[in-house]
C-alpha cells in the first residue's frame, strides 16, 4: 500500500477567541498558504492524503477543524457565517496576513463568505463541489435518498459512494480507493463530527437554501477575489448549474467541469484537478 506524507502529519493546536483549533500543516513554507475547508460531517481525517500531498508539492498547505468540529473544541456553529467567522479566527490565530482558500462542498460556501467578511485576508478562492452561498435558479432539489443519507450519523460506504461518485465502474473504483486511503486516519480513532455539530451544519444548509437569488447575486458580485469553481457533472448533492450561475456573476471567475464525476471529483481526478489548482493559484 502506498504511503502518503499526509498520513504522518502531526496535529498542532492554536488558540482563537472561540476555541483551541487543531490543524495539520505540510509542504514548503513561504508564499501564500493554502487553507483547506472541509465538507458537511467531515473532519481533517477525511481529506484524501494523496490529494493533500499533491497540493503540497510546491506550496504550504494547512488543514483544520472548525469550531466545534472533530478535534477542535468550542460551541458548534449553526450558520455558514458562523463557520466563516471560525475560519477567520483560525487564520488570524496563526498570524497569517493573507491566505488562499480551497473549500469542498459546505467548505466552498464558507470560503466565499470568508472573503466577503474579511476581504483583505483572502487572495484567491477554489470552490470545489459547491457553488455560491445560496441556491441559483434552476437548481434541482436534492433527492430523497440524498437527504436521508445526510441525516444519518453513521453513513456507510455505499451511502458515501452514492453521495460522492456516479454509478459507473470507474467512478465506483475511484470511490473505493478514496475510502481505503482515508481509512488509515479514521481507524486511528480520531473524533468524529458530533450529532450536535452535524445538526448545526444541517441548520446552516437549511438557511442557505432559503437565500433569495437577488441576495445571492449581490454576494457573488461583491466577492472581489478570483474564484475557481470546479464540479463533477453528476453531482447529486450540489448540481453544477449553481457554479455556472455563479460564474455569470463573479467578476473574476473560472469554471472547470468533469463529465464523468460527481461531488468528490477532486479525489477521482487528483492529478488533473491539482494541476488546475496550481495553474489558478500560480506556483
FENRA-V898718 format. One record per residue. RES is the residue in one small letter. NEAR is the number of other ideal C-beta (glycine too) atoms within 12 Angstrom. Layout:
# FENRA-V898718
{{RES | NEAR} {RES | NEAR}}
This chain:
# FENRA-V898718
{{x | 11} {x | 14} {x | 12} {x | 25} {x | 22} {x | 34} {x | 27} {x | 16} {x | 27} {x | 15} {x | 25} {x | 23} {x | 21} {x | 26} {x | 20} {x | 27} {x | 17} {x | 26} {x | 32} {x | 23} {x | 38} {x | 34} {x | 39} {x | 36} {x | 32} {x | 33} {x | 28} {x | 16} {x | 16} {x | 10} {x | 21} {x | 26} {x | 36} {x | 45} {x | 47} {x | 49} {x | 49} {x | 45} {x | 42} {x | 44} {x | 36} {x | 39} {x | 38} {x | 45} {x | 34} {x | 40} {x | 47} {x | 44} {x | 36} {x | 32} {x | 39} {x | 40} {x | 28} {x | 31} {x | 44} {x | 32} {x | 24} {x | 23} {x | 33} {x | 27} {x | 41} {x | 39} {x | 48} {x | 48} {x | 43} {x | 51} {x | 37} {x | 33} {x | 48} {x | 37} {x | 36} {x | 40} {x | 23} {x | 30} {x | 19} {x | 30} {x | 34} {x | 24} {x | 28} {x | 43} {x | 25} {x | 32} {x | 48} {x | 38} {x | 28} {x | 44} {x | 52} {x | 37} {x | 31} {x | 46} {x | 39} {x | 25} {x | 27} {x | 27} {x | 13} {x | 31} {x | 15} {x | 25} {x | 39} {x | 38} {x | 51} {x | 50} {x | 48} {x | 43} {x | 43} {x | 47} {x | 46} {x | 46} {x | 51} {x | 47} {x | 50} {x | 52} {x | 45} {x | 44} {x | 41} {x | 34} {x | 29} {x | 27} {x | 18} {x | 18} {x | 33} {x | 38} {x | 31} {x | 37} {x | 50} {x | 46} {x | 49} {x | 55} {x | 49} {x | 48} {x | 47} {x | 45} {x | 49} {x | 32} {x | 31} {x | 34} {x | 22} {x | 15} {x | 26} {x | 17} {x | 14} {x | 24} {x | 16} {x | 12} {x | 19} {x | 27} {x | 20} {x | 14} {x | 27} {x | 31} {x | 22} {x | 21} {x | 19} {x | 14} {x | 26} {x | 13} {x | 22} {x | 18} {x | 24} {x | 33} {x | 31} {x | 31} {x | 38} {x | 45} {x | 39} {x | 28} {x | 19} {x | 18} {x | 13} {x | 19} {x | 31} {x | 25} {x | 19} {x | 32} {x | 34} {x | 23} {x | 26} {x | 34} {x | 29} {x | 22} {x | 31} {x | 34} {x | 21} {x | 25} {x | 32} {x | 26} {x | 13} {x | 16} {x | 12} {x | 23} {x | 22} {x | 24} {x | 33} {x | 23} {x | 17} {x | 19} {x | 38} {x | 31} {x | 22} {x | 31} {x | 42} {x | 29} {x | 23} {x | 35} {x | 35} {x | 22} {x | 26} {x | 38} {x | 24} {x | 17} {x | 30} {x | 17} {x | 23} {x | 14} {x | 21} {x | 33} {x | 23} {x | 18} {x | 32} {x | 38} {x | 23} {x | 21} {x | 35} {x | 23} {x | 34} {x | 26} {x | 44} {x | 40} {x | 44} {x | 46} {x | 43} {x | 41} {x | 26} {x | 28} {x | 42} {x | 33} {x | 39} {x | 51} {x | 30} {x | 36} {x | 24} {x | 40} {x | 40} {x | 27} {x | 28} {x | 42} {x | 30} {x | 23} {x | 32} {x | 35} {x | 16} {x | 21} {x | 31} {x | 25} {x | 28} {x | 33} {x | 30} {x | 33} {x | 20} {x | 23} {x | 36} {x | 41} {x | 44} {x | 46} {x | 43} {x | 47} {x | 43} {x | 40} {x | 34} {x | 31} {x | 18} {x | 24} {x | 34} {x | 34} {x | 21} {x | 28} {x | 39} {x | 25} {x | 19} {x | 33} {x | 32} {x | 16} {x | 18}}
